[in-house]
């Protein structure tokens, strides 16, 4: 009988040690996951022009009929580029809407570009028009080409000359949310 008690005690100690090691491994995996995510975000190529680059010339007609060009930018302008058939665009749209609603200068200083590549741009237009001037255009034309858009969604802030102050892939990141 004492041998059985000793054996149960040894098995219990081994199980406890295994449990502690498992918790340590899980904690370490979480740390590695966070580190990898941070490195991937930092090394991801920008979805559009990078900080310091200047947008090319463009002319577009907003959904309200207003002409928009690089020359008509007034002060710092928040820009968001979306595609209706993009799941990441749908995820990040609420963040852009929040940022646009708070952006200095109001709707006149916010530009939303919807790349019409299929999908339904009207849903985006309806949600964006209260906070932004909205342009629906073909990918690779007009504003998309001038900003060299390579990924959807993309976000940035341009100054009055069209120079990119900041750009990124997530409107909730502080590097995109600079005040005007």
N, C-alpha and C positions, 0 to 999 in steps of 0.2 A: 503494500500500500504506500509506503513512503516513496518508493521509486516512481509510482504513478504521479504523485503530487509533485515530485521534482521534475518529472517529464512535462507535466502541464505547465509548471512555472517557466521552464526553459522555452517551451513553445509560445507561451504568452509573451515572454521577453522578446523573442524573435519577431513575433507579430507586431509588437509595439515599436521595435526598431525599424521594421519594414514600413510601418505607417509614418513614422517620423521622416524617413528617407523619401517616401512618396510625396509628403507635403513639401519637403525641400526642393524636390525636382519640379513640382508644379509651380512653386514660387519662382524658381529660376527660369522656367519656360515663359512665364508671364513677363519677366524682366526682358528676356530676349525678344519676345514678340513686340514689346513697346519700343525697344531699341531699333529693331528692324523696321518697324513702321515709321519711326522718326527719320531714319536714314533714307528710306524710300521716298518719303515726302520731300526731304531736303534735296535729293538728287533727281527728282522727277523733272523732266524738261518742262518749261513753261508751256501753257496751252496757247499762248499768243506772244507778242513781242515782250521782251524782258525790260526791266527797269533801265531807263536811259535811252532806249531806242525810240525812234519817232515813227509814228504811223504814216503810211503813204497817203497820197491824196485820195479822197473818196467823196462821192455824192450819192445820197440816197433819199428816198421819200418815206417819211414816217407814215404810219397807218392813219394819222390825222391829216395827211396831205402836206405837212410841213417839210421843207427841204432841209436836209442835214448834211453838212460837209465838215471837213477838218477846220475850215475857216470859221464856221459858225459855233465852234466850241467856246463856251463862256466860262473862264476859270477852270477849276478842276472838275472833270466829268467822270462819274462812275460808269463803267461799261460792263455789261454782262452779255455773254454770247451763249445761246442755247440751241438745242436741236430737239424737236418734239418727240422723236423716237429714242431718246437717250435716257436711260434709267438714272444715271448720275445727275442729269439735269433736273429731273423731277425731285430728287432728293435734296438738291442744293437750292432750288427755287425759293423755298420759304426763307432761307438765310439771306438771299439776295433781296427779296421783298422787304425784309426787316431793315437791312442796311440801306436800301434805296429810300425807304420812308424816313430815315434819320439823316440822310446825306445832306450836307450843307448846300443850300441853293435850291433844294426841292426838285421837282420833276424835270425842270429845264436843264438840270445838271446831271441827269441820269439817262443813259442810253442803253436800251435792251435790243439786241439783235437776235432774231430767230432765223436760223438756217432752215429753209424750206427744202428738206431732203426726204420728204415723206412724212407720215404722221400728220397730226392735226395742229397747225400753228395757231389756230383760233383760240384754243384753250389757254395757251401761253399769253397770247395777245390780251385776252380778257383779264387775266390776272396781273399783267405787267403795266397796262395802260394807266391805271390810277397813280403809279409812282414813277413812270418812266416814259420817255419818248420811245416808241417801238418801231423797229424796221424789220420787215420780213423779206428775206432775200435768199437767193440761191447760194449754196456753199461755194466758196472760192471766188465770189464776186464782191464788188463794192467794199463794204466795211470789213467783211471777213478777210478779203485779200489784203486790204490796207493794214490790218492788224496781224496778218500772217497767222490766222487761227489754225492750230494744229490739233486741238482737243476740245471736246465739249463736256461740260461747260467750262468757260474761261471767264476770268474776271480781272478787271484792272481799273486804274485811275489814270486818266490822261490830263495833262495841263492844257492851257489854252492854245499852245502851239502843236499839240498832238504828241508830245513826248510822254512816254510811259513813266509814271512815278512809281507805281507798283503793279505787279500782276501775279496771278495765282490761279489755282484750280478750286479754291474753296472760299466763298465769301465770308465765312465765319472766322477765318484766320485774320489776326490783327494786321498782318502786313498788307492786306487788301483794304482794310477798313480805315484808311487814313482820312483825317478831316480835310475839308476843302479850305 
